[in-house]
Amino acid sequence: MKPRERTRKRGSEERAATKPGDAERTARPFSIRPAKSEDFPALLAIDAACFAAEIRYSQPEMSRYMKARGAFTLVAEAADTSIAGFILGVAHPRGGHVITIDVLPRFRRAGLGRQLLQAAETRMAAAGARHVQLEAAVDNAGALAFYRDQGYRAVAVLPGYYPGGLDGWRLVKRLDGEAQPGPPLP
Ligand SMILES: CC(C)(COP(=O)(O)OP(=O)(O)OC[C@H]1O[C@@H](n2cnc3c(N)ncnc32)[C@H](O)[C@@H]1OP(=O)(O)O)[C@@H](O)C(=O)NCCC(=O)NCCS
């Protein structure tokens, strides 16, 4: 995840992922679409529901990341137009970057994260990116399991990367069909 203004980067999720049975399964159809400016308050609220107070993005931080060059935000929208999750990424020929991916706890383990990440990777590849990278806290077991499922590999430890001195992993996935770097995540 990308840095906060003075601290380093996003840390682990605040709330444990819900059990599979808790998820509002995709009986409700979701569609992936680009975020609109009026979605901004909902995205901030979702981020606040996904991360502890010291790590969630402030309004200026989120705004700055969303407006950065190459940045894009995709949302998962239910039939009733409520937003269940989103991904904020950067698509650049030098490489893609996932800044954050947030799915509301009650919608987890229903494939929304996968849909969002795959849509983002498609967008990055279309921009010429041959790989995508991101950072994840070493104690964010749910996110690490998610990225492992999506084929990401850990290429570096980032000592003291997160507020409080927590280490991070840098994770990478090749988008161009070349061999994935590093060993699979444990
Ligand atoms: C990480 C996150 C985006 C995953 O979203 P999601 O919609 O629950 O993910 P999916 O349902 O698409 O999961 C796809 C697969 O990833 C794996 N996975 C996802 N969450 C997992 C968890 N908590 N524990 C174990 N495996 C998990 C599973 O293999 C899952 O497939 P399955 O449900 O068929 O077993 C979501 O948990 C989240 O928003 N977490 C809080 C924010 C966060 O930590 N973001 C990442 C920061 S680096």
The ligand as an SDF file (V2000), in Angstrom:
LIG
                    3D

 48 50  0  0  0  0  0  0  0  0999 V2000
   -7.9180   -8.7160    1.0780 C   0  0  0  0  0  0  0  0  0  0  0  0
   -9.3690   -8.4690    0.6180 C   0  0  0  0  0  0  0  0  0  0  0  0
   -9.4040   -7.3380   -0.3830 C   0  0  0  0  0  0  0  0  0  0  0  0
   -9.8730   -9.7570   -0.0640 C   0  0  0  0  0  0  0  0  0  0  0  0
  -11.1760   -9.4800   -0.5780 O   0  0  0  0  0  0  0  0  0  0  0  0
  -12.2700  -10.6440   -0.7630 P   0  0  0  0  0  0  0  0  0  0  0  0
  -13.3800  -10.0940   -1.5750 O   0  0  0  0  0  0  0  0  0  0  0  0
  -12.6220  -11.2230    0.5600 O   0  0  0  0  0  0  0  0  0  0  0  0
  -11.4420  -11.7180   -1.5880 O   0  0  0  0  0  0  0  0  0  0  0  0
  -12.0360  -12.9170   -2.4840 P   0  0  0  0  0  0  0  0  0  0  0  0
  -13.3570  -13.3440   -1.9570 O   0  0  0  0  0  0  0  0  0  0  0  0
  -11.9660  -12.5180   -3.9120 O   0  0  0  0  0  0  0  0  0  0  0  0
  -10.9650  -14.0430   -2.1780 O   0  0  0  0  0  0  0  0  0  0  0  0
  -10.3030  -14.7670   -3.2210 C   0  0  0  0  0  0  0  0  0  0  0  0
   -9.4730  -15.8590   -2.5850 C   0  0  0  0  0  0  0  0  0  0  0  0
   -8.4130  -15.2610   -1.7870 O   0  0  0  0  0  0  0  0  0  0  0  0
   -8.1990  -16.0770   -0.6140 C   0  0  0  0  0  0  0  0  0  0  0  0
   -8.5970  -15.3110    0.5680 N   0  0  0  0  0  0  0  0  0  0  0  0
   -9.1870  -14.0920    0.5990 C   0  0  0  0  0  0  0  0  0  0  0  0
   -9.3490  -13.6740    1.8760 N   0  0  0  0  0  0  0  0  0  0  0  0
   -8.8490  -14.6570    2.6670 C   0  0  0  0  0  0  0  0  0  0  0  0
   -8.7410  -14.8230    4.0640 C   0  0  0  0  0  0  0  0  0  0  0  0
   -9.1550  -13.8870    4.9430 N   0  0  0  0  0  0  0  0  0  0  0  0
   -8.1760  -15.9630    4.5410 N   0  0  0  0  0  0  0  0  0  0  0  0
   -7.7340  -16.9080    3.7050 C   0  0  0  0  0  0  0  0  0  0  0  0
   -7.8200  -16.8210    2.3510 N   0  0  0  0  0  0  0  0  0  0  0  0
   -8.3720  -15.6940    1.8370 C   0  0  0  0  0  0  0  0  0  0  0  0
   -9.0860  -17.3010   -0.7760 C   0  0  0  0  0  0  0  0  0  0  0  0
   -8.3280  -18.2590   -1.5110 O   0  0  0  0  0  0  0  0  0  0  0  0
  -10.2180  -16.7420   -1.6350 C   0  0  0  0  0  0  0  0  0  0  0  0
  -10.9060  -17.7410   -2.3530 O   0  0  0  0  0  0  0  0  0  0  0  0
  -12.0790  -18.6140   -1.6200 P   0  0  0  0  0  0  0  0  0  0  0  0
  -12.9550  -17.6460   -0.8760 O   0  0  0  0  0  0  0  0  0  0  0  0
  -12.7620  -19.2740   -2.7690 O   0  0  0  0  0  0  0  0  0  0  0  0
  -11.3640  -19.5540   -0.6950 O   0  0  0  0  0  0  0  0  0  0  0  0
  -10.3010   -8.1790    1.8260 C   0  0  0  0  0  0  0  0  0  0  0  0
  -10.0970   -9.1820    2.8150 O   0  0  0  0  0  0  0  0  0  0  0  0
  -10.0720   -6.8340    2.4810 C   0  0  0  0  0  0  0  0  0  0  0  0
  -10.6090   -5.8210    2.0260 O   0  0  0  0  0  0  0  0  0  0  0  0
   -9.2760   -6.7950    3.5440 N   0  0  0  0  0  0  0  0  0  0  0  0
   -9.0720   -5.5450    4.3180 C   0  0  0  0  0  0  0  0  0  0  0  0
   -8.2190   -4.5730    3.5620 C   0  0  0  0  0  0  0  0  0  0  0  0
   -6.8640   -5.1420    3.2400 C   0  0  0  0  0  0  0  0  0  0  0  0
   -6.1780   -5.7170    4.0770 O   0  0  0  0  0  0  0  0  0  0  0  0
   -6.4650   -4.9360    1.9720 N   0  0  0  0  0  0  0  0  0  0  0  0
   -5.1910   -5.3980    1.4740 C   0  0  0  0  0  0  0  0  0  0  0  0
   -4.0970   -4.5840    2.0630 C   0  0  0  0  0  0  0  0  0  0  0  0
   -2.4850   -5.0640    1.4620 S   0  0  0  0  0  0  0  0  0  0  0  0
  1  2  1  0
  2  3  1  0
  2  4  1  0
  2 36  1  0
  4  5  1  0
  5  6  1  0
  6  7  2  0
  6  8  1  0
  6  9  1  0
  9 10  1  0
 10 11  2  0
 10 12  1  0
 10 13  1  0
 13 14  1  0
 14 15  1  0
 15 16  1  0
 15 30  1  0
 16 17  1  0
 17 18  1  0
 17 28  1  0
 18 19  1  0
 18 27  1  0
 19 20  2  0
 20 21  1  0
 21 22  1  0
 21 27  2  0
 22 23  1  0
 22 24  2  0
 24 25  1  0
 25 26  2  0
 26 27  1  0
 28 29  1  0
 28 30  1  0
 30 31  1  0
 31 32  1  0
 32 33  2  0
 32 34  1  0
 32 35  1  0
 36 37  1  0
 36 38  1  0
 38 39  2  0
 38 40  1  0
 40 41  1  0
 41 42  1  0
 42 43  1  0
 43 44  2  0
 43 45  1  0
 45 46  1  0
 46 47  1  0
 47 48  1  0
M  END
$$$$
